[in-house]
Amino acid sequence: MISPLLTDLYQLTMAYGYWKLGMHEQKAVFHQIFRKHPFGGNYAVLAGLSSVVEFLQGWRFGPTEIAYLQTVKSPAGDNLFPQDFLDYLSTVRFSCDIDAIPEGTIVFPHEPLLRVSGPLLQAQLIESTLLELINFQTLIATKAARVCQAAIGDRVLEFGMRRAQGPDGALSASRAAYIGGCAATSNVLAGQRFDIPVSGTQAHSWVTAFPTEQQAFDAFAEVMPHNFVLLVDTYDTQRGVENAIRTAKRMREKGVELRAIRLDSGDLCALSIAARQQLDDAGFPNVAIIASNSLDEYVITELKQRGAKISVWGVGTNLATAYDYPALDGVYKLSALWNDTNNKWDYKLKLSDSPEKISNPGVLQVRRFFKNGVPTEDLIYDLPLGLTESISRFCIETPHTLRPVNAFDDFKDLLQPLFRDGKKIADTETIHVIRERAIQSVNQFVKAYDKKQYPVGLENHLHLYKHQLINEFSKKNDDTY
């Protein structure tokens, strides 16, 4: 269970401020988005939602959390939080509504991945944790999808635990990599916890623990005939393959077949071609060649273009750490507060000199249009404002361009009910169902769009109202002093 203390301190100081000023029960709407495609690509794979559900179902400030908060000091040296606030906090139970895009769905910048509606204090306090859970797993699932696309149907194994950012990072990475398309993980705890297939045989230390490589291979084949895969590059790869073949021939006499050899260093292309020839000539055409060693989508693409004879790819550090794009720039912004006096929503937005950082106001939904089952464009619209009969959108990538939307196409609203009044109401999906959705979505998207930009835009009324608010808020702040 994830503690509610997995948050930034300013969430708690704001929560205290809301409580002190009597704003804590005011109904608010927040949206979680990301602003830029990771890895210079044109899509992302949403992941981490199951972790969010687990977090929220156990969300409460228990005696341990309250006891710690009683010790937190202000810069002046006194208690940061008064006891009456902490007493209140201990009574709070999660009661927000959450709507979310289903895990494993293809998503794009500026679209709300989650919509949180409920008491301002609660919606504020869960911000940092939601961002942490969604940002990292979405990043890794997207990286895994890219790697699997580069492998063009070959199996990809996730081997990154030993270099992941701590135990939690390793577990989250393994889960997200499986959703993104990896076939298995080396992380045994992730296998147990998330029902992910696990894969692994031996390391170089096994080979060096024996007097000769041949003895090491023979011994492993005897003790694990059902997991008969040999690492052949400890001393000399060509001789290692020869030794593997000798062991394989002896085991074949006992009815056991060599499943694969693994290459972990050197020129993987040249070595795989030579190894394939050795294996084929020796009568082992069905033995797979696994490759590891600092692989990612770029290296895999290059090796395939050079004609490498590799059929399984073990990807570690570059996948589990998202080495070339270490963080998804996800944010969580307040977009509306309920006004009891006027009985309506007061829309909110954040202004910025950078247009892409200006948040979208309202109670938002994402409508995805399809033609023959293939996504054609996404429309972000406001639920209270609704949609006109003739729908048009302002492109986010070119914000001053108005384009019509073909409303005769099939469509689906992506944000689906997940929690109501703090209780989970959506059906629980297995990780295998989520993974299948992700694989199908990515394959379909890549086939249709390759590297082209997918169209996403604001509905016309929302776009115009947003700019009206920008002008009002700019003037209001200019007139403050």
URTA-V819919 format. One line per field, one symbol per residue. phi: phi as a letter, one per 20 degrees, with the letter a starting at -180 (. if undefined). psi: psi as a letter, one per 30 degrees, with the letter a starting at -180 (. if undefined). A space follows every 50 residues. Layout:
phi=???
psi=???
//
This chain:
phi=.effffbegfffffgffgffemefeffccccdccdbffmmecacdfboff fffgfffdfaeegfffffffefdegeoeffdfffffffgfefcgceecdb fgfnefccgmefeccdcrggfffffegffgfffegfffffffffffffff flnffddedegfdfengfffffffffffgfpfeaceeffffffdmdgdbr cbdffffffdgcfgffffffffecfececceddfdbffffffffffffff fffenddfeadcdcanfffffffffgfffffencfeffdeccolebffff gffffengdddcdeddgfefdlgebfbeefcccfcacfdffelbeeecbe ebfegfeffeeodecdddecclndgdadcecefffmdffdebcefffcfd decfdffeffbbeffdgdcclndfdffedfffffffffffffgffffedl dffefcbeggffgffgfffgfffffgffefd
psi=kkkffilkefeeeeeeeeeeggfffkklklkkllfkklggaglljklfee eeeeeefgjljaeeeeeefffkllffflkekleeeeeeeffkkkglkkkl kkkgkkllkfkkekkkkakeeeeeffeeeeeeeeeeeeeeeeeeeeeeee fhflkkkjggefglileeeeeeeeeeeeeffkfllfjeeeeeeghkklkl dllfeeeffleleeeeeeeeeefiffhikkjggeekeeeeeeeeeeeeee fefggkkkellkkglajeeeeeeeeeeeeefgghffkljkkaihlaeeee eeeeefgkhkfkkjkcefeffhegifkkhkljkkfkkkjeefhlkjkllk llfjeffklklajllkkkkkjhfkkelkkklkeeeaklejkllkkefifg jkklkjfflllkkejkkekkhfkkflkkklfeeeeeeeeeeeeeeeeefc glkkkklkkeeeeeeefeeeeeeeeeeege.
//
